[in-house]
Every structure is written in structure tokens, then in C-alpha cells.
Amino acid sequence: MWGKLVLIVFLAVILQHVVRFLFLINTFQKVFNHAPGPCRKLPSVVNGSEDAYVLSNGLLFISSGFGHSGKILRLDLDADVTDTEEFRIEGDFDPSSLSPHGLSVWQNPKSGEVTLFVVSHARAGERVEVFRHDGTKTSKVLKHLRTITDPDFKTLNDLVATGPDSFYATICYTFGLAVDFLLLYPGGGVLRYDHGKTTVLDTGLVLGNGINISPDKRYLHVAEIARRNIVTYEIQADKTIKRAQVFDTQTGPDNIHVDPDTGDLWIGGHPNSYLASFHLSAPEKNYPAYSQVLRMKVDRGKITSVREVYVNDGSEIMASSIAIPYKKTLFIGSVIEGAVVCELIYPG
């Protein structure tokens, strides 16, 4: 009798987890396509545009080739261009070893010179590659400066630069992407790297993903994709972090762009993470995946409202991961597919 009771309880727990999981990842979610204006695809982007960063002059840095030997692309959002160009990498570095994921920029306020940090899932292990760029639109060269490794760099996803040798970064998972995802295991977290020293600041995230910082440098926004949350931390005087808000986005939030003027968040997301998981795990089968862009109003570091700016059923772009507005243009990147540029007539 007790054996049957234990079995019934066990099966009930399993069923409860499965049902909760299916609803949490929006398995049954449908979308109705809309855009803020006419959109066009960028022909040369075929292996993803997983993350991106735009300078104030409109020069966009794009990481392409997630999960493969990749590259860093450039796009001038001010120019009437139709496609991206690849940066040439100089220095003591093998470009074929680069497997880029998240990226971020620190720009010297006096010289305009750029330090570019790129998470790389290299065969030799997790690392952050650091490059220098002169910050002008004419330069198509990245000079490799150094490679940063650390025992705590186990499953890095994204990072946000805070200086020429410092950044916050997200830890994605502990036991494996699929295991942590299916079990909703909180194996992710946030760390800080500062001049050779790494400190894990928070744990307990289920698939830590995109990360960015508020314009006043007081708040850190982190995407917890499996739980659909944006977790906002208040940065303390000693550079530790304290949770200030956990906001359910009702989507699978990926990378985060912060508007430098308003502090608003622009999220590239997965409105149906069930479809996205199939698309990303078996790209050769070309499973469809939805794309979505959300604009989140922020007041004193906390999200107060959300508008959907763009959504697509995969016919235009699949598995969107980043959205960056610049003047009247919206760049939308994807994890492993292409990229689109839309006119931002209706910004939301």
C-alpha cells in the first residue's frame, strides 16, 4: 500500500513539473505578425547575429557564428547600406578559434577608443577575448589585446563592460543546457571580473542569459530566460549586487539593450521557447521559431510597462536574440539564423 502511495505521489510531482514547464515556456503560444515599419534582411548574415552593440555614431558590432568558428561583423546604421562587413582581426590571435556569443563595449570618453569584450566558447575552454578598435566608422580592423580565462568562466553567456579591464557576466547553467532547462534547475548566476579578479555575486538563476547596465551605472538587468524573468539588481557601493525586482516578461528574454538616454530596455526574445528549443538544438532540420521585440519602460531602475514592438512567426527571422534601436532604425539579430533591419516608424 505504501509503495503504491509513494508511486502516486512521485507521478503527481512529475506531472505537476511537466505541466508547469510546458506553460512556463509558452508551448501553446501563437503570434500574429507585426512590425514597426518595413523590414529587410541582411543577405550576408547566415550564421547568426546573436548579440550586438551600437556606438553613439551608429557603428554596430555584431557577434556571428554562435556554436561555430565565428566572426565579428560591422554595420553602419547611419549609412544607406544593404549589408554587413566582417572586421579584420590583427595581432597574435587565430581568428578561427573565435566562437562568439555575448559581446560588450567600453569606450574611452576622452579618446573615443573602443575596448570590445567577446564571450568565446573556444575548444580550449571558456574565455573572453578582448579587442581594440579606434571607434571610427572608417576602421575595419580589430586588434586583439588579450585573452581572459578563469576557473569561474564555466558557462558564460553574456557580459557588460564597466571599464577597460572589468565587466559583469552571466553564468548560464551548471549540469548542461538541456538538463538545467528541463529540470528548471537554478544553476545560473552573475559574476564580476575586475582587473584579474573574478567574484561570483549571485546564483539561483535558471539559464542566465543577457545582461546590461543602466545609464547611471546603478542597476544591472539580467535575463533569466527559462523563468521568463528580467532580474534587476541594485549595484552596491562595494560593487556587490542586491536584487531589486524580478519581472515576468511572459516571453523568453534573450539579450538586453539599454537606451542610453531613457534607460528603457529593448529585449530580443522567444515568445514560444518550446519551438525555439527545437530550432536551436537541431538547426539542420530547420524547425520554425518565433521572434519578438519588447520595449520596457524603466523608472528608477525598475520596469513599469511593456510594449511589443515586433513579432514574427519565423517567416522573416527566427529565434530573435537582440534588438537595438538607433534613430529611426531597428536592428534585430538572431541566435543562429540571419538579421533584419526595420524602419522604426512605430517605436512603441
Summary of the structure (lengths in Angstrom):
residues: 348
radius of gyration: 19.7
end to end distance: 59.5
largest distance: 77.1
contacts: 1231
relative contact order: 0.15
helix: 14%
strand: 48%
